[in-house]
Amino acid sequence: MAQPYSYDLRAKVIKAIEMDGLKKCEASELFNISRNTIHLWLKRKAQTGEFKPEPNRPPGHSHKITDWEKFREFAIAHGDKTQEQMAQLWDGDMSSRTRDFQRINYSKKTRDRISQE
């Protein structure tokens, strides 16, 4: 993943545009960055009051299911139902398209052979 532009560079570009009256296209050529990038920084500053880069988030997502043993037992008990039906029956928050079944090595074909991690 590419590194975001430094805060110092962002500050110089924003200052050149807002304080010195430089146009976006001129700042783009002067600092060798795209005009769209400058536009996004100015848009973020208008919305949030700041133009810091967003924090780098690693790929993936946070799992809504945290009690894996309870979920494993639930999957075994309700294995005859579709994932949509199981999502409705689960007492917590779960998407009907969850990949959490893969995390416990569960599939319809191998429901009798769920690994005991």
Secondary structure, DSSP 4 states (H G I P E B T S, - for coil): -PPPPPHHHHHHHHHHHHTS---HHHHHHHHT--HHHHHHHHHHHHHHS--PPPPPPPSS---S---HHHHHHHHHHTTTS-HHHHHHHSSS---TT-SHHHHTT--STTGGG----
